[in-house]
Amino acid sequence: MKKLLFGLLMAVVAQTSFAQTLEKMQWFNEPEQWEIKDKTLSMFVTPQSDYWRISHYGFTVDDAPFYYSVYGGEFEAKVKITGDYKARFDQAGLMLRIDHENYIKAGIEFVDGKFNVSTVVTHKTSDWSVITLDKPVPYIWIKAVRRLDAVEIFYSFDDKTYIMMRNAWLQDNIPVKVGLMAACPDGDGFKVKFENFKVKHLPDMRRLDWLKKNAE
């Protein structure tokens, strides 16, 4: 009986996938211009805005647009991003944020005339990793998978084949703000849109292990 119930539970969990209701999300640093239409968030990114803490540059900024909902536990989040990048460091992507000292932002970033997939991991201080793309891309998908105390970040050009760009630590068993981020540190702002934002609940790995060990 326990095996049957466990199997039914896993079947239900496997089918649990939902598109986030954009209208019910919240702003941190709301930009002056934005709209939601046809399940797409479009915005004009606030000029001279970014997320960074201390390392290398010696300053801290926490003032770029971020549109989010709060999730506990383990999950997969992904989104399609299209932007009119112009200035150095123009960027857009996903962000997972515990607080102002602990967050991960990952997406596409325009640096010195080239497109890069970029990840910034911040725990007290920030680090930055980039993978330069060999040509401009009209859009990109970014996916983040939170499991236990780690987040795996992936990118894709077709929403089918995903390539890992980073595996980063993030404290587990604590709620996380998950959503859409864009920044324009050097420029005068740019247009960006986020489509098909989706968060899928993943069953807790420790609980799954317990259920397997305790199923008859």
Secondary structure, 3 states (H helix, E strand, C coil): CHHHHHHHHHHHHHCCCEECCHHHCEEECCCCEEEEECCEEEEECCCCECEEECCCCCCEEECCCEEEEEECCEEEEEEEEEECCCCCCEEEEEEEEEECCEEEEEEEEEECCEEEEEEEEEECCEEEEEEECCCCCCCEEEEEEEECCEEEEEEECCCCCCEEEEEEECCCCCCEEEEEEEEECCCCCCEEEEEEEEEEEECCHHHHHHHHHHCC
